[in-house]
Amino acid sequence: MLCWLAVAPGLAWAVVRLAGLERGPLVQALAFTPYVAVGSLAPLVLALALRRRRPALVAALVALALIGAVAPRALASGQPDAAGPGLRLLTANLLKGTADARTVVDLVRRHRVDVLAVQEFTPQAQAELDRHGLAELLPHRQLNPEVGTTGSGLYARHPLTDGGFRRNAGFAFTQAYAWVTVPGAAPLRVESAHPAAPYGVEVVDEWFTDLRAQPRATPDGPLSVLAGDFNATLDHAPLRALLDTGYVDAADAAGAGLAGTWGPYDGDPIPPVAIDHVLVDRRIAVRAVDVHPVPGSDHRAVLAELRLPAA
C-alpha cells in the first residue's frame, strides 16, 4: 500500500501532462513538471527497495514518461541549413516598467542585440531606456507604452515596417509587432508576446483564450518570430499546440530549455520555471540561447542568437 500511495501522484501527473488535461489549478501546477520528473525517481527507488514488482513497474513507466518529456530540453537538436545573416534577439519583461534600464541597455550593447522585445512596458521605462542610450543602439521602434502591465514594445537595429500592436482579450495585454528588414534575409515578422497569466483558477479561461489567439506560424509563407512572456511552459498543451503550427522553441533547440526565467515571485519560495520564450519559424537556425537576470524584474531576459534563411 505504501508503494502504491507513493506511485499514484506521479502517475496522475503523467496522465495529465501527456494527455494535455490541465484545467483549473492544474495549469499552475504543471509548470513545475521538470521538478516532478526528478522526484518521480523516488517512488521507483522505494518500490525496488521493498521488492514490490508491480509498483516498481508502474513507477518506472511514470519516471520514463516524465523524464522523457523533459530531458530533451537539455539537449541541442539539429538545425536547418540557414545560410542568411545572423540575428540576435533579446526579450525582457520589465515588471510594470521597474526593471533596471541600465542592465537592459548593457545587455543590448554587450551582446550586439539586433531586436529587443519588451513586455510590461511603461512610459517611464521608455524614457529610462533612452536615457541610457538605447535610441542610439536600436533606433527603429514600434512602441505602445502604457502605465501598469499592459504595454509592449519592439526596438530594432534594422528598419521596421507595417508595425502596430494588438490587445489580447484576457488581461488586455498588448503585443507590439512589425516586419524587420535584415539585409540579405527574407522579411521577418516579430511580435512581442504576452498572453494572460494563470495566477488563479478564475482566470484560466483568459489564459487559454490568449494562448490560442497567438499568431500561428506559416511554414509555407513568411518567416515569423514570437518572443516574450508566454506565461506558459513547454509542459502546457496550448503552447505545444502553438509550436505544432511550425515554430521551434529556441531554448529547447539550443539545449537550454530547462533554464528558469521566472521566480521566485514577491519573496515566495517558488522554484524558477521557463515561461519566457523565443519561438522561431522552423526554417530559422538557433545558434545559442542564454538567460540573464535583470534587477527590478521577477523575469530573466532571454537572448537568442539566430541565423536566418537567405533572401
Secondary structure, DSSP 8 states (H G I E B T S, - for coil): -HHHHHHHHHHHHHHHHHHT---TTHHHHHTTHHHHHHHTHHHHHHHHHTT-HHHHHHHHHHHHHHHHHHGGGGS--------S-EEEEEEEE-TTTTS-HHHHHHHHHHTT-SEEEEES--HHHHHHHHHTTHHHH--EEEEE--TTTT-EEEEESS-EEEEEEEE-SSS--EEEEEEE--TTB--EEEEEE------SGGGHHHHHHHHHTS----TTS-EEEEEEE-S--TTSHHHHHHHTTTEEEHHHHHT-TT---B---TT-----B--EEEEEETTSEEEEEEEEE-TT-SBEEEEEEEE--B-
